[in-house]
């Protein structure tokens, strides 16, 4: 996601800002910009694409100022362009922003009605306008920023410059990453530690809804009531490589832990304050008679879950196909078919070819991707970006859960369009979706339990994963994750297929991972587990909190919060991700870069 850097001190800040942004390139971005205070006035340069496109303009700028802010943008509202690149300015105020303002449509409409003129499509620009309005009414910078943030709904990390203040910058935070760096005679703000690691290891972590005033000699932190808060800097002992992982041993573990934030970013801006789906920029045809989902690998398993979601809410028949198979057969397609392609990178070769073939048939194609302006979205009729942020570990985790979030919102949207889903039920489902990030947090917080289980079974030579309904694809995904990074053979099966072959494998040496939340399939899966127990198999159960019946059957038990059955896979997948991770870590394999695998399969 977006990267922010800010500096104030005695040095020429332009090179410091550029270097800081370069350390945040791993986060992903599509444009960049830097603003420096020159003679008490903000001067901005921007460029679309890589930082290398910004460098020539920066070299020509002749900047000498010692206070400034920089930004790398990952587009959310508005296409990648110079106009939409940050920083954004209104009057005396220049702003960079990481996050999503959920109520920007209402705020922008109101500001336009008062005569305010906008120069970009972004949600960020409203922040500059709101602060500038506060200043024009005689408010101090802190008062104007506080008044602005009170009116915002959503997430933000802000860096702010105000004309007339040559050595001071401001910052604010709510649910988006922001750190403060402090050193002798100079201070910093940044999205992440790598941006400033070479300059200071003394860091302050602001809390949500705090406002910060930064000068060369002082960092002052204030709460919403503008009462000053004292906070002691922490000394960071990481080296720069470790810092990029945020202190986690591996990127995979970091990305598993980022899933609550990533899902929040996926759904932000797609849900109205009334808990309705907002498909701004995505116009699906009205004549959909059939849906075909095409994908590869983990994205294919997301598609299997999407099939359940769409058929349940919209009552439209759905097929799921491997893109590598779809492109080489002669599929029956027409203008009444909606093709949904799923690809984290947006560059998967087989999926790209399949989408191109589908477009030739006249089918409408919707791509679900994490990388803005990648090839698959470019050749699709419309695109749904998940905004999960860069996923560096080869084994996909947060991209998968964000794909599920996108598919769920698409299913609810289609249900409303077809009339198969009553608005009251849609509002209930979307309201439950809002709770999923916090429930994810509670699962991740219990990760130590999975670590204990992983150590117990790390020497096993095979695993069987079983489940039913929407959780059957999670059994497939759990087995895939274990194979990918630990090199242990594993298979995923529908629990009802146990007697059709897999039961022959069960003995006292085979761990069986069963996903068995309290839903309509519960008693059926419990019966399958009794068959496993009768044959001496070891049962690792992932079940709903408070389930005492399964506790009497399972060898090992991990419990998750209750939710609507359509949303269960967003929770049940996290324990199987953690199980694969910890087993692999104990075995000493290369978790982030497993042998023979690449992050994006861009060739056949």
C-alpha positions in Angstrom: 0.0 0.0 0.0 1.0 3.7 -0.1 4.2 4.8 1.4 4.7 8.1 3.4 8.0 9.8 4.4 8.4 13.2 6.1 11.5 15.1 7.3 12.3 18.3 9.2 15.8 19.3 10.3 18.8 21.2 9.1 19.6 19.2 5.9 18.4 19.5 2.4 15.4 17.2 2.7 14.7 16.2 -1.0 17.3 13.5 -1.1 16.3 12.2 2.3 12.7 11.9 1.2 13.6 10.2 -2.1 15.8 7.7 -0.3 13.1 7.0 2.2 10.5 6.4 -0.5 12.9 4.0 -2.3 13.1 1.9 0.9 9.3 1.6 0.8 9.1 0.3 -2.9 8.4 -3.2 -1.7 5.0 -2.0 -0.6 4.0 -1.5 -4.2 3.0 1.8 -5.9 2.0 3.3 -9.2 3.0 7.0 -8.8 5.1 9.2 -6.5 5.6 12.7 -5.4 7.6 15.0 -3.1 6.7 18.4 -1.6 9.3 20.7 0.0 8.8 24.0 1.8 10.8 26.6 -0.2 10.7 30.2 1.2 7.7 29.3 3.4 5.7 27.9 0.4 5.1 24.3 -0.6 6.5 23.2 -4.0 5.5 19.8 -5.4 6.8 17.5 -8.1 5.0 14.3 -9.1 5.5 11.4 -11.6 3.5 8.4 -12.7 5.2 5.0 -12.5 8.4 4.2 -10.8 10.6 6.5 -8.6 13.1 6.5 -11.4 10.6 8.7 -13.3 10.5 11.2 -10.4 14.3 11.4 -10.0 15.1 13.6 -13.1 12.4 16.1 -12.0 13.8 16.1 -8.5 17.3 16.7 -9.8 16.1 19.7 -11.8 14.0 21.1 -9.0 16.9 22.9 -7.2 15.2 22.2 -3.8 17.1 23.6 -0.8 14.3 23.4 1.8 14.8 21.4 5.0 11.2 20.3 5.6 9.1 18.2 3.3 6.9 15.1 2.7 7.0 12.3 0.1 4.6 9.7 -1.0 4.3 6.5 -3.2 0.7 5.9 -4.2 -1.2 2.6 -4.6 -4.3 3.7 -6.3 -7.6 3.3 -4.6 -9.9 6.2 -5.6 -9.0 7.4 -9.1 -6.7 5.9 -11.8 -2.9 6.0 -11.6 -2.0 9.4 -13.0 0.1 12.5 -12.3 -3.1 14.4 -11.3 -4.0 11.7 -8.8 -0.5 11.2 -7.4 0.2 12.6 -4.0 0.9 15.1 -2.4 -2.4 17.1 -2.9 -2.8 20.8 -2.2 -5.7 23.1 -1.4 -4.9 26.7 -0.5 -2.1 26.7 2.1 -2.3 23.0 2.8 -0.5 20.0 1.2 -1.3 16.5 2.3 -0.1 12.9 1.7 -2.4 10.1 2.8 -2.4 6.3 3.3 -5.8 4.8 3.8 -9.3 5.1 2.5 -11.9 7.8 3.4 -15.2 6.0 3.3 -17.4 9.0 3.4 -15.5 11.0 0.8 -18.4 11.0 -1.7 -20.7 13.0 0.8 -17.8 15.2 1.9 -16.7 16.0 -1.7 -20.3 16.8 -2.8 -20.7 19.2 0.1 -17.3 20.9 -0.6 -18.2 21.3 -4.3 -21.5 22.9 -3.3 -19.6 25.5 -1.3 -17.5 26.4 -4.3 -14.4 24.3 -3.7 -12.7 23.1 -6.9 -11.0 19.7 -7.1 -8.1 18.8 -9.3 -8.0 15.0 -8.8 -10.3 12.0 -8.4 -8.9 11.0 -5.1 -10.5 10.8 -1.7 -7.3 12.4 -0.2 -7.9 15.9 -1.7 -10.9 16.5 0.5 -8.5 16.4 3.5 -6.5 19.3 2.2 -9.7 21.2 1.6 -11.1 20.6 5.0 -7.9 21.6 6.8 -7.6 24.7 4.6 -11.1 25.7 5.5 -10.3 25.4 9.2 -7.3 27.6 8.8 -9.3 30.2 6.9 -11.6 30.4 9.9 -8.8 31.3 12.2 -8.1 27.9 13.6 -4.5 26.9 14.5 -3.0 24.1 12.5 -3.7 21.6 15.3 -7.3 22.8 15.6 -7.9 22.6 11.8 -6.5 19.1 11.6 -8.5 17.9 14.6 -11.7 19.4 13.1 -10.9 17.7 9.8 -10.3 14.2 11.2 -13.5 14.3 13.3 -15.5 14.6 10.1 -13.7 11.6 8.4 -14.8 8.0 8.4 -12.3 5.4 7.4 -8.6 4.9 7.7 -5.7 7.4 7.4 -2.1 8.1 8.0 -1.4 11.7 7.1 1.6 13.9 6.5 0.7 17.6 6.3 2.6 20.8 5.3 1.2 24.3 5.7 2.5 27.4 3.9 4.1 29.8 6.2 5.6 27.1 8.4 9.1 26.5 7.0 10.3 23.9 9.6 7.2 22.2 10.9 5.1 19.3 9.6 2.0 17.6 11.0 0.8 14.0 11.0 -2.3 12.1 12.1 -3.2 8.4 12.3 -6.3 6.2 12.4 -5.9 2.4 11.6 -3.1 3.0 9.0 0.6 2.5 9.7 2.6 5.5 10.8 5.8 5.8 12.8 7.7 8.8 14.2 11.5 8.8 14.1 13.5 11.1 16.3 17.2 12.2 16.3 19.3 15.1 17.3 18.1 18.2 15.5 15.9 16.3 13.0 12.7 14.3 13.1 10.8 12.0 10.7 7.5 10.5 9.9 7.1 7.3 7.9 4.8 4.5 7.0 7.3 1.9 8.0 10.6 1.5 9.7 12.8 0.8 6.6 12.2 4.3 5.3 14.2 5.8 8.2 16.2 2.9 9.5 19.5 4.3 8.1 18.9 7.7 9.8 17.6 6.8 13.3 16.7 3.8 15.4 14.7 5.8 17.9 11.0 5.4 17.1 7.7 6.4 18.5 4.5 4.6 17.6 1.4 6.9 17.6 -2.0 5.5 18.5 -5.3 5.8 16.6 -6.9 9.3 16.5 -3.7 11.1 17.5 -2.3 14.3 15.9 1.4 15.0 15.8 3.3 18.2 15.4 6.9 17.7 14.2 9.7 20.3 14.3 13.4 19.8 14.1 13.8 19.8 17.9 10.5 18.3 19.1 7.8 15.8 18.4 4.5 16.7 20.2 1.6 14.2 20.3 -2.0 15.2 21.0 -5.3 13.3 21.5 -8.6 14.2 19.9 -9.2 16.9 22.6 -5.7 18.3 21.7 -4.3 17.4 25.1 -0.6 16.6 24.9 0.5 13.0 25.4 3.9 12.0 26.6 5.3 8.9 24.9 8.9 7.5 25.3 10.7 6.6 22.1 11.7 3.0 21.6 15.1 1.8 20.3 14.7 -0.5 17.3 17.5 -3.0 17.0 16.5 -4.6 13.7 18.8 -4.5 10.7 17.2 -3.0 7.5 16.4 -6.4 6.0 14.6 -7.5 9.2 12.8 -4.2 9.4 11.1 -4.7 6.1 9.5 -7.7 7.7 8.3 -5.6 10.5 10.1 -7.8 13.1 8.5 -11.0 11.8 10.8 -13.9 11.1 9.3 -14.4 7.6 7.2 -12.4 5.2 4.6 -15.2 5.2 4.0 -14.8 8.9 3.8 -11.0 8.5 1.3 -11.4 5.7 -0.8 -13.8 7.7 -0.9 -11.3 10.5 -1.8 -8.5 8.1 -5.0 -10.1 7.0 -7.3 -8.1 9.2 -5.9 -4.9 7.9 -5.8 -6.2 4.3 -9.5 -7.3 4.4 -10.4 -3.9 5.9 -8.7 -2.2 2.9 -10.6 -4.5 0.5 -14.0 -3.7 1.8 -13.4 0.0 2.6 -15.0 2.2 0.0 -17.2 -0.7 -1.2 -19.7 -0.5 1.7 -22.0 2.4 2.4 -22.8 3.7 5.9 -26.1 1.8 5.5 -24.2 -1.5 5.0 -25.0 -1.8 1.3 -22.5 -2.7 -1.4 -21.1 0.2 -3.3 -19.8 -0.9 -6.7 -18.4 2.4 -7.9 -16.8 1.9 -11.3 -18.0 -1.7 -11.7 -21.1 -2.0 -13.9 -22.1 -5.6 -14.2 -24.6 -6.5 -17.0 -28.3 -7.1 -16.2 -28.6 -10.2 -18.4 -26.4 -12.6 -16.5 -27.7 -16.2 -16.8 -24.5 -18.0 -15.8 -21.2 -17.3 -14.1 -17.9 -18.9 -14.9 -15.0 -18.4 -12.5 -11.5 -19.0 -13.9 -8.3 -19.0 -11.9 -5.1 -21.0 -10.9 -3.7 -22.4 -7.7 -4.9 -20.7 -4.5 -7.1 -18.3 -6.5 -8.9 -21.3 -7.9 -9.8 -22.4 -4.4 -11.1 -18.9 -3.8 -13.3 -19.4 -6.9 -14.7 -22.6 -5.5 -15.9 -20.7 -2.4 -17.1 -17.9 -4.7 -19.3 -20.5 -6.4 -21.1 -21.3 -3.1 -21.4 -17.6 -2.3 -22.9 -16.5 -5.6 -25.3 -19.5 -6.0 -26.5 -19.0 -2.4 -27.2 -15.2 -2.7 -28.0 -14.7 -6.4 -29.3 -18.1 -7.5 -27.3 -18.0 -10.7 -25.5 -21.2 -11.7 -21.7 -21.0 -11.3 -18.9 -23.1 -12.7 -15.3 -22.9 -11.7 -12.5 -23.8 -14.1 -8.8 -24.0 -14.0 -7.6 -21.3 -16.4 -5.0 -23.7 -17.8 -7.8 -26.1 -18.8 -10.3 -23.5 -19.9 -8.0 -21.9 -22.5 -7.4 -25.2 -24.3 -11.0 -26.5 -24.5 -13.8 -25.1 -26.5 -16.1 -23.6 -23.8 -19.7 -22.7 -24.4 -19.9 -18.9 -23.8 -22.2 -16.1 -24.8 -23.2 -12.6 -23.9 -25.2 -13.8 -21.0 -22.2 -15.3 -19.3 -20.3 -13.4 -16.6 -16.6 -14.5 -16.5 -14.9 -13.7 -13.2 -11.1 -14.1 -13.3 -9.0 -14.2 -10.1 -5.3 -13.5 -10.0 -3.3 -11.9 -7.3 -0.7 -10.5 -9.6 -3.0 -9.8 -12.5 -0.3 -11.3 -14.8 -0.9 -15.1 -14.5 -0.3 -16.4 -18.1 -3.1 -19.0 -18.3 -5.7 -16.7 -16.7 -4.7 -13.8 -19.0 -5.1 -16.0 -22.1 -8.4 -17.3 -20.8 -9.8 -13.8 -20.3 -8.7 -12.8 -23.8 -10.5 -15.9 -25.2 -13.6 -15.1 -23.2 -13.7 -11.5 -24.4 -13.7 -12.8 -28.0 -17.0 -14.7 -27.3 -18.7 -11.6 -26.1 -18.8 -12.6 -22.5 -18.5 -9.8 -19.8 -15.3 -10.3 -17.8 -14.7 -9.1 -14.3 -11.2 -9.4 -12.9 -10.4 -9.7 -9.2 -6.7 -8.7 -8.8 -4.4 -7.1 -6.3 -2.1 -5.3 -8.7 -3.5 -2.1 -10.2 -3.0 -1.7 -14.0 -1.7 -5.2 -14.4 -2.5 -7.0 -17.6 -5.6 -9.0 -16.7 -7.5 -6.0 -15.4 -6.4 -4.1 -18.5 -8.0 -6.6 -20.9 -11.1 -7.2 -18.7 -14.5 -5.5 -19.1 -14.2 -4.3 -15.5 -12.0 -4.8 -12.4 -12.3 -5.3 -8.7 -9.0 -4.4 -6.9 -8.5 -6.0 -3.5 -5.9 -3.6 -2.2 -4.3 -6.3 -0.1 -0.9 -4.6 -0.5 2.3 -6.3 -1.8 2.5 -10.0 -1.0 6.1 -11.0 -0.9 5.9 -14.6 0.4 5.4 -17.0 -2.4 2.6 -18.9 -0.6 -0.4 -16.7 -0.9 -2.2 -15.8 2.3 -3.7 -12.3 2.6 -4.4 -12.1 -1.1 -6.6 -15.2 -0.8 -8.7 -13.8 2.1 -9.1 -10.5 0.2 -10.2 -12.4 -2.9 -12.9 -14.1 -0.7 -13.9 -10.6 0.6 -14.2 -9.4 -3.0 -16.2 -12.5 -4.1 -18.5 -12.1 -1.1 -19.3 -8.5 -2.0 -19.8 -9.5 -5.6 -22.2 -12.2 -4.6 -24.3 -9.9 -2.4 -24.3 -7.3 -5.2 -25.5 -9.9 -7.7 -28.1 -11.1 -5.2 -29.6 -7.6 -5.0 -29.4 -7.1 -8.8 -31.2 -10.4 -9.5 -33.8 -9.8 -6.7 -32.9 -13.1 -5.1 -31.5 -11.5 -2.0 -33.7 -9.2 0.1 -32.2 -5.9 1.1 -32.7 -6.7 4.8 -30.7 -9.9 4.5 -28.0 -8.2 2.4 -27.6 -5.5 5.1 -27.3 -8.3 7.7 -24.6 -10.1 5.7 -22.6 -7.0 5.0 -22.8 -6.0 8.7 -21.3 -9.4 9.5 -18.6 -8.9 7.0 -17.6 -5.7 8.9 -16.9 -7.9 12.0 -14.6 -10.3 10.2 -11.3 -8.3 10.6 -11.7 -8.2 14.4 -12.5 -11.9 14.5 -9.4 -12.5 12.4 -7.4 -10.6 14.9 -8.7 -12.9 17.7 -7.6 -16.0 15.8 -4.1 -14.6 15.0 -3.7 -13.7 18.7 -4.1 -17.4 19.5 -1.4 -18.4 17.1 0.7 -19.9 19.8 -1.8 -22.7 20.2 -1.3 -23.6 16.5 2.5 -23.5 17.1 2.2 -26.1 19.8 0.2 -28.4 17.5 2.6 -27.9 14.6 5.6 -29.0 16.8 3.7 -32.1 17.7 3.1 -33.2 14.1 6.1 -31.7 12.3 7.6 -35.1 11.6 4.5 -36.6 10.0 5.0 -37.7 6.4 1.5 -37.1 5.2 -1.7 -35.2 6.2 -5.3 -35.4 5.2 -7.6 -32.3 5.3 -11.4 -32.8 5.3 -14.4 -30.5 5.4 -17.8 -29.9 3.8 -19.6 -27.1 2.0 -17.8 -23.8 1.8 -15.0 -25.1 3.9 -14.1 -28.0 1.6 -12.0 -25.6 -0.6 -10.3 -24.5 2.7 -9.3 -28.2 3.1 -7.8 -28.0 -0.4 -6.0 -24.8 0.4 -4.7 -26.1 3.7 -3.2 -29.1 2.0 -1.7 -26.9 -0.7 -0.1 -24.6 1.8 1.5 -27.5 3.6 2.8 -29.0 0.3 4.1 -25.7 -0.9 6.3 -24.7 2.0 7.0 -27.8 4.0 7.2 -30.4 1.2 5.0 -32.8 3.1 2.5 -34.6 1.0 -1.1 -33.6 1.9 -4.5 -34.1 0.3 -7.7 -32.2 0.7 -11.1 -34.0 0.4 -14.8 -33.4 0.9 -15.5 -35.3 4.2 -18.4 -37.1 2.5 -15.9 -38.8 0.2 -14.0 -40.5 3.0 -15.4 -44.0 2.2 -14.5 -43.5 -1.5 -10.8 -44.0 -1.0 -9.1 -41.8 1.6 -10.2 -43.9 4.6 -7.7 -46.5 3.4 -4.9 -44.2 4.4 -6.0 -43.6 8.0 -3.9 -45.2 10.7 -2.3 -43.9 13.9 0.4 -42.1 12.0 -1.8 -40.0 9.8 -2.9 -36.6 11.1 -6.4 -35.6 9.8 -7.1 -31.9 9.9 -10.9 -31.4 10.0 -12.6 -28.1 9.5 -15.8 -28.5 11.5 -17.6 -25.3 12.5 -21.1 -25.4 13.9 -23.1 -25.1 10.7 -25.6 -27.3 8.7 -22.9 -29.8 7.9 -21.7 -30.2 11.5 -23.2 -33.6 12.4 -22.2 -35.1 9.1 -18.5 -34.1 9.6 -18.6 -35.3 13.2 -19.7 -38.8 11.9 -16.7 -38.8 9.6 -14.4 -37.9 12.5 -15.8 -40.9 14.5 -14.7 -43.1 11.6 -11.2 -41.5 11.8 -11.0 -42.0 15.5 -12.1 -45.7 15.2 -9.1 -46.3 13.0 -6.6 -44.6 15.3 -6.2 -41.5 13.3 -5.0 -38.3 15.0 -7.7 -35.5 14.6 -6.7 -31.8 14.5 -10.1 -30.1 14.6 -10.8 -26.4 13.7 -14.2 -25.8 15.4 -16.5 -23.1 16.7 -15.7 -21.6 20.1 -17.7 -23.3 22.9 -18.2 -26.6 21.0 -17.8 -29.2 23.8 -18.9 -32.2 21.6 -15.9 -31.9 19.2 -13.6 -31.4 22.2 -14.4 -35.0 23.2 -13.5 -36.4 19.8 -10.5 -34.4 18.7 -6.9 -35.2 19.6 -6.0 -31.4 19.2 -8.5 -28.6 19.0 -8.4 -25.0 17.8 -11.5 -22.8 18.1 -12.6 -19.8 16.0 -15.3 -17.2 16.5 -18.8 -17.9 15.2 -19.9 -16.2 12.0 -22.4 -16.6 9.2 -21.6 -19.8 7.2 -21.0 -17.8 4.0 -18.1 -16.0 5.8 -16.6 -19.0 7.7 -13.8 -19.6 5.1 -12.4 -16.2 5.9 -11.8 -17.4 9.5 -11.2 -21.2 9.0 -8.3 -20.5 6.6 -6.1 -18.7 9.1 -5.4 -21.8 11.3 -4.4 -23.9 8.3 -2.1 -21.1 7.1 -0.5 -20.9 10.5 -0.2 -24.7 10.8 1.6 -24.9 7.5 3.8 -22.0 8.4 4.9 -23.3 11.8 5.5 -26.9 10.5 7.7 -25.5 7.8 9.6 -23.2 10.1 10.3 -26.1 12.5 11.5 -28.2 9.6 13.8 -25.4 8.5 12.6 -25.0 4.9 12.7 -21.7 3.0 9.3 -20.5 4.0 9.2 -17.3 1.8 10.8 -18.8 -1.3 10.0 -22.5 -1.4 11.9 -24.6 -4.0 10.7 -24.7 -7.6 8.0 -22.0 -7.0 7.6 -18.4 -8.2 5.3 -15.8 -6.8 3.6 -15.1 -10.1 3.3 -17.7 -12.9 3.7 -15.4 -15.9 4.7 -18.1 -18.3 3.2 -21.5 -19.1 
